[in-house]
Amino acid sequence: MTDIHRDLTRTTLAILCILLLTAVSLWVLRPFLAATIWATMIVVATWPMLRSLERRLGNRRALAVAAMTLAMLLLLFVPLGLAIDTIASHTEDIADLASKLAAKGLPQPPDWVGALPLVGDRIASFWRELADAGSQGLIAKLNPYIADTGKWLFGQVGGLGFMLFQFLLIVLLSAILYSNGEAGAAGVRRFGNRLAGQRGEDSIILAGQAIRGVALGVGVTAIVQTVLGGIGLAIAGVPFASLLSAVMFMFCLAQLGPGLILFSAVGWMFWTGDTVWASFLLVWSLIVTSLDNFLRPMLIRKGADLPLLLIFAGVIGGMLNFGLIGIFVGPVVLAVTYTLLQDWIADGVSG
C-alpha cells in the first residue's frame, strides 16, 4: 500500500512538473507563437512549390529557399511601395481638393446617396449639414474628427512597426522551416504516432492536406480576384488603383470579397458622370465577384478531399474567433475532428 501511494505521488508530481515546464515554455515563447504558427502554415501550404523550384534549380535547396524568401519579402514591400508611390504621386490632387473644400465648402450630396438602403437618409442628412455650414463651419465640425484621427494615426505608427517586425520574423522562421522541412515533418509525424498510433499520424497528414487546400482555395482565389479587379480599376481610370487593389487583396483574404472596393468605385464613377466606364466596371465587377462561387471550391477540393461545408464553416468560424490566422486553424481543427469521429463510428460499426 505504501509503494502504491509513493508511486501515485511521484506520478502526480511528475505530471505537475511537465505541465509547469510546458506552461513556462509557452510563456517564454509567447512573443513568437503567432509568427511561428503563420510560418508553419505558409511552409506547409507552399512546400510542393518549394520542391518543384528545388528540382528546377538542380536540387539545390539553398537557392530554392533563397528564392522563396525573396518572393515573400516582395509580397510585402512591392504593394507597400506601390501604395506609397500612389499617395506621393497624387499629393498635389489631395492638396488641391483640400484647398477647394476650405475655400468653397462641401457641395450638396447627390440624389443617389439618400437612396442608399438603411443608412442613406442619415448620410445625406449629415452631408447636407456639412454643406450648409459653409467652409468655416465645415472646418469647425471636422476639427474634432481630424484631431481624433491624428491621435489614432500616431498610435498606429507603433502598431505598423510591430507588424513589419512580425512579418520579417515570419519570413525568417519560414526560411528555417524550408531548410529543415523533412526533419520537422518527420518529428511531427512521430509525435502523432506516439500520441495515438497510426491514427494520430494520419491526423497530422490530414492537417497538412487541409492547410494546403485552404491556402490553395482562399489564397489563389484572392490573388486572381485582386489581379482582375485591379486591371478593371486601371482600365476604367479609377484613381489610386494600386492602393485600392492592395486593400482589395486584404478584403479577399478576410473573406469579405472584392465587391466592397469594386462597387464603391462603380458608384463613384456614376456620381462623377462617367457612365460609360462605370457601366463597364459594373459588368467587370459582377464577373470578378462571382469567381469565388466556383473557383474557390474547385481549388479547395484539389488540396483536400473534405466536405466543402466543413471547410467553409472552419474558414468563417476560425476567422471570427482567431482572426486572420483562423482561416487556416479553423478548417484544420474541424477536418481532424471530423475524420477522427468518422473513424470512431466506423470502428464501432465494424466491431
N, C-alpha and C positions, 0 to 999 in steps of 0.2 A: 504493500500500500504506500509506503514511504517512497519507494522508487517511482511509482506511478505519479505521485504528487510532485516529486522532483522533476520528472520528465515533462509534466504538464507546465510547471513553472518555467522551465528552460525553454520550451517551445513557445510559450506566450511571450517571454522576454525577447526571444529571437525574432518573432513576428513584429513586435513593437519596435525593435531596433531597425528592422528592414523598412517598416513604414516610415519611421523617423528619418532614416537616411534618404529614402525616396522623396519625402516632403521637402527636406532641406535642399536636396539636389535640384528639385524643380524650382524652389525659391531662388536658388543661385542662378539658375539658367533662365529664369522668367523673362529678363530683357531680350533673350534670344529666341524664345519659344515661337513667337509669331513668325519671325523671319525663317526659322528652321522648318516650320510647317509649310510656309509658302515655297521655300526652296525644294522641299521634298515633293510637293505636288507638281511643281514645274518640271523637275527632273524625271519623275515617273511619267508625266504626260508626254515629254519630248524625248524620252530615251530612244524610241525607234528612229527618230530624226538624227540623234547623235550617232547611232550605229551606222546608219546609211551614209552620213557625212564622213565617218571614220573610214568606211570602205572606199569611198571616192578619193580620199586623201592618202591612199596607200597604207591603210591600217595604222595610221599614226594618231594615237589617242590625243596627244598633247595639242596637235594642230586642230583637231575637231573640237576639243574643249575650248581652245582659244577663240575659234570661230563662233561657237555658241555663246560664249561670254560676251564677245563683241556685239553680237546680234541683240542680246538682252540690254546692253548699255545703249545701243542705238534706239531700241524701243522706248527708252525713257527720254533721251536727250534730243532726238530728232523732232518728236511732237512738241517738246518744250521749247526748242529753238524756233520752230515754225510759229508757235503761239507768240513768242516774244517778238519775232520779226514782224508778224502781222500787226501786233499792237503798235510797234515802233513805226511802221510804215503808214499807219492811219492816225498818228498823233495829231497831225495838223487838222484832219477832219474832225476828230473828237474835240479839239480846242475850238474849232470854228463853230461846231454845234453848241458848245457851252457858251460861247460869246453871244450867239444868236438868241439862246434861251435867256441869257442875262439881259439882253437889250430889249427883246420883244415879248418875252414870256412864253408860256406854253400855248400852242394852238388848241382849239376845241377838239374833243375826241370825235373820230369818225363814227358813222352810224352803226357799223358792224360791231363796235366794242360793246354797245348796250345790248346787242342781240346775242351775246355770248351766254350760254346756259349757266344758271346758278349764280355766277359771280359778275355777269355783265353789267347789271344795274349799279352794283356797288363800285366797280372800277370806273364806269362812266361818270358817276356822281363825284367821286374823288378827283377824277381828271378835270371835270368842269370847275370844281372848286379851286384847283390849282391854276387853271387857265384864267378864271375870273379875278384871281388875286393879283394878276399882273407880274411884272418881273421882280419887283421888290418883295411882293407878297410871296412869290414862288421861292425866292431865296430864304425868306424868313421861315417858311413852312418846312423847307428841306434841310435847314441848318442842323436841327437835332438828329435827323437821319444820317446826314453826312458825318456828324461827329461820332455817332454810334458805329457807322461803317468804318470810319478811320480807326477807331479802337479795335474793332473786330479784325481788320486787316493787319494791324500791328500785332495783335495776338496770334494771328495765323502764321506770321513770319517764322516764329519758333516751331510751330507745327509743321510747316513746309520743310524746314531744315531737318527735323526729326524724320519726316517721311523720306527725304532724299537719303539720309543715313541708313534707314531701314532698307531701302531699295538696294543700295550698294552692298549692304550686309547680305541680302538675299542673293545678289549676283555672286558674291564671294563664296557663300555656302553652296550655291548651285555648282560652281566650278569645282569645289572639293568633292561633292557628291558625284558629279560627272566623271571625275578622275578615278574614283573608287566605287563605282556603282555596283559592280558584280559582287564585291565583298560585302557591301552593305545589304544588298538584296538577299544574299545567302544567309547573313546573320539574322535578318528579319524572318526569313522562312524557317530557320532553325528555332527561333523563339516561338513562332506559331506552332511548329511541330511539338516542341517541348510542352507547350501550354495545352494543346488539345489534339495531339496526334496529327494524322493526315488531314482531318477536317480543319484543324487550325491552319495548316499550311495552305490548304485550298482557299481558306478565307482571305489569307494575305494576298494570294494571286488574284482573287476576285476583286479585292480592294484596288489593286493596281489597274485592273481592267476597267473598273468603274471610274477611276480618276481619268484614264485616257479617254473613255467615252464622253465624259462630261467636258473635258478640255477640248476634245475634237468638235463636239456639238456646239458648245457655248462659244469657245474661242474663235473657231473658224467662221461660224455664222456672224459673230460680231465684226470680224475683220472684213468679210465680204460685204455686209450691210454698210459698214463705215466707208469703205472704198467707193462703193456705188453711190452712197448718199453724198459723199464729198465731191464726186465727179458731177453729180446733178447740181449741187450748190455752186460749183465753179462755173459750169456751163451757163447756168441761169444768171450769173453775175451777182450772187449774194455776197456782200462784204464779209470779211472775217471768216471765209470759207474754211481755212485750215484750222483756225481756233474752234469753230463750231464742229468740225469733224473730230477733233480730239475729244470734245465734250460728248459728242455722239457715241464715240467708241466706249467711253466710260458708262454711258447710259445703257448701251447694248450689253456690256459685261454684267451690269447690275440688273439685267432682265427688264429694264424699262423700255427698251426698244429705241429705234431711231426716229420714231414719229414725233416726239416732243420737239426735236430740233427742226425736222423737215417741214412739218405742218405749220410751225411757228414762222418759218421762213416763207412758206406759201402765203400765210395771212399778211405778213409784212409786205410782200410784193404786190398783192391785190390792193393793199392800202395805199401804196405809192403809185398805183395806176398802171403798173407794168403787167397787164393782164395776159399777154401772150406767153411771156416766160413764166408767169405764175401758173398758168394752166399746164404748161409743160412740166414744171416742177411738181405740180399736184399729181399728175399721172405717174411721173417717175417715183414719187414718194410712195404712192399706193403699191407700186411694184416692189420697191425695196422693203417696205414694212411687211409685205406678205411673204417674203422669202423664208422667214423663220418657221412658217407653218409646215413646210415640207423639208427644208434643208437641214434644220437642227435635228429633227427626229431621225432622219436618214443617217446623219453623221454619228449620232449617239449610238444607234444600232450597230454601226460598224465597229465601234470601240468596245461595247459591252452588250451582250445579248440578254437584256433585262427588260421588264415591263416599262414602257415609256412613262406611264402614270407614276410609277415608283421613282423614276429618275427626276421627273418634273417636281414631284412633291418634295424630294430631297433638295433640289436646287432652290426652290422658293422658300421652303421652311428653313433650310440651312442659312440662307442669306438673311432672312428676317431675324434669326436668333443669334447668328455668329458673325454677321457682317459679310463682306465680300469673300472671305476665305470659306464661309459656309456653303458657297456654291459647290465646292469640292467635298467638304466634310459631310454635308447632309446626305448626298447620294451614296457615299461610301458606307456610312453607318447604316442606312436603310438597306442597301444592297447586301451587306454582310448579314444583317439581322434576318432579312427575307430568305436568304439562302440557308442559313442555319435552321430557321424554322421549317423550311421545306424538307431538309434532311431529317430533322427530328420527327416530323409527321410521317415521312416515308419509312423510317426505321420502325415506328410504331405499327404501321400497316403491315410491313413485311414480317414483323415479329409475331 
